[in-house]
Every structure is written in structure tokens, then in C-alpha cells.
Amino acid sequence: MSTRHEERLSRRHTLGLLFATAAGVLAAGMPGAAQAQAKAVLRIGYQKYGTLTLLKGRGTLEKRLAAKGVDVKWTEFPAGPVLLEGLNVGSIDFGTVGEAPPIFAQAAGANLVYIGNEPPSPSSEAIVVPKDSKIRALSELKGKRVALNKGSNVHYLLLRALEKAGVGYRDIETVFLPPADARAAFERGSVDAWAIWDPFLAAAEKQLGARVLADGKGLVSNHQFYLAARPYAEKNPDIVRIVIEELARVDEWGRANLKEVAAILAAQTGLDTGVVELAAARYAYGVKLISVDVVAEQQKVADAFAGLKLIPRAISVKDALLPLKL
């Protein structure tokens, strides 16, 4: 190759780099590019059912936050404990779980804060047995295998139910399984009972003929909680406030429109409409900011788990509250 030809190629390469650099600078200076770089994202963790799933289906949060330049990213989790793991490691900013998961997470050092909660919904969780089971009373669970998701809301239900029946927690065999695996074990008959929540509970009743041995009525409140990563909540109180406001609006709408709620949730979850209708009918609607009374109830749950050494240390639920008002 001639020296002159090499010089022409070198000049062409240099000019190409200059044009590319100039184009990059111009693009970075354009308003659209700057907005794209600055676009914020709220990452929400949700489960297969509940007000967050309904909010996702209606799309009103996206519209509200778009005006603030914030996108919404939704991630589904099979149960509360893994959702809060996601919150703790920074893969989501906000999510919803039952009573027990925040206690296990806080005891493990998760940097989370309670934001709000739904009203009590004790009939939305239960201990069920197969339709042809000979077990007719909670006291008959002694020595039996009970499936549940460790650290989930039904973990506390099981504690209280056994206590009421005079059965020690160590007198049963707990089989810790996520909902899908627990259902398979329940269908196979490899467990004697299953502690589970809606909509999996409703599905077991409708599709398997599962018989409710005891639900949460008279035993537990079964609050649904909304939590956020503490750093996110402290930095973005206005965004967190908007989420709670939109949840309250969809709750208000949902309470008066159960058929429409069931239709949206069926579409979002892929569950049969009849299953979702049963679950929606016993769900509690009406989100509130976390209160002193609810914190006191949570402390009782925490103390019960600590007493049985199911969590590594005793905790104060108040430590997981925001020092600022939303």
C-alpha cells in the first residue's frame, strides 16, 4: 500500500471520528436527550393479587407520574419474603406484602420503611385441608405436615391457630414451600394441610374443593402493608405520597365495583374469573398511612416470632418508620 493512500485513509478515519464526536455532542445538548438521560424510574414490586395489581391494570399511576418525568417499572414476585429481598438489595423501590415478611426482613437488617396499609382482611387467608381429609379440627394438626411459605403472612396465622388449639408449634412438621410448589404438594397428598392466602386460597377452594379448617377471623388482622426502601422514601417523599394517593383512589373505586375489579385482576393474573371474584369479595379496601395502632399490632407479631426464635433477634417495629411526614 502506498504512503499517499495510507495518508488518505488516515485523514478519512480522523474526519469520521470528528464527525461522530460532534454528532454526539450535539445530541447530548438536545433537550430530548437530556430528558432521556434524566428520566427517573419508580420500580414497584407486586404479587399476583391485591390493590397494587389493580393499580397496575388501570394504569392511572403511570399517567400521574408521567407529568413528573417518572416512569413506572413493575416486577412480579411469588411471595412477600422474596419481594422484600428485592427491596433490600435495591432491585425495587416500593412494594406490598402481608404482616410477617417485614418482620423477618427487619430482623435480617433490611433497610425498609412502612408507608401504609390496607384494613384488616382476616378471611383472605386460611389453613385448608383436602376435601376428603379426616382432619376436622385444628387440634388434629398435631404430628401432621403443614405447608406454608416461610416468613409470609400465613406463618403468623399458623402460630395463632395452633396456640388457640393448644398445639405447640414444634408439635407439627412445617414444610416451607412457595405457593406453586405448596399447591402441588397439597394435590399430591404429600402434606396434610396448607396455610395460604388469596388468590391461591380461592383457587384451592374453587378448583380443588379444599376445605377451610380455620381462616384468620378471631385470630389475626392480616393487614396488607406498603413498604419502601428507606433511601428511596427519604429522597422521594412526593413520589411515595402520589403512590399512596393513587392506591387510595383505586381502593375507593374497587370497593364499589367488585365485578370490574375481578375482571381486571383476572386479566392481570391469568386466574379464572370465578376464583378472582371470590377473593375480591373478601378483600379489604381502604389504604391508610401507617398508624400507631397498626404498628402496635405488628409489634405483637414480631414478639411472637422472636419468642419462638423464628427470627434471629428481637426488633422494634417503630425503627422501620419514617421520621418525616408524607
Secondary structure as UniProt FT lines:
FT   HELIX           3..29
FT   HELIX           31..38
FT   STRAND          40..46
FT   HELIX           51..58
FT   HELIX           60..66
FT   TURN            67..69
FT   STRAND          70..76
FT   HELIX           80..89
FT   STRAND          94..97
FT   HELIX           100..107
FT   TURN            108..109
FT   STRAND          112..117
FT   HELIX           122..124
FT   STRAND          125..129
FT   TURN            131..132
FT   HELIX           138..141
FT   TURN            142..143
FT   STRAND          145..148
FT   TURN            150..151
FT   HELIX           153..165
FT   HELIX           169..171
FT   STRAND          173..176
FT   HELIX           179..188
FT   STRAND          193..197
FT   TURN            198..199
FT   HELIX           200..208
FT   STRAND          211..215
FT   TURN            217..219
FT   STRAND          225..229
FT   HELIX           230..235
FT   HELIX           237..256
FT   HELIX           258..269
FT   HELIX           273..281
FT   STRAND          288..289
FT   HELIX           292..307
FT   TURN            308..309
FT   HELIX           317..320
//
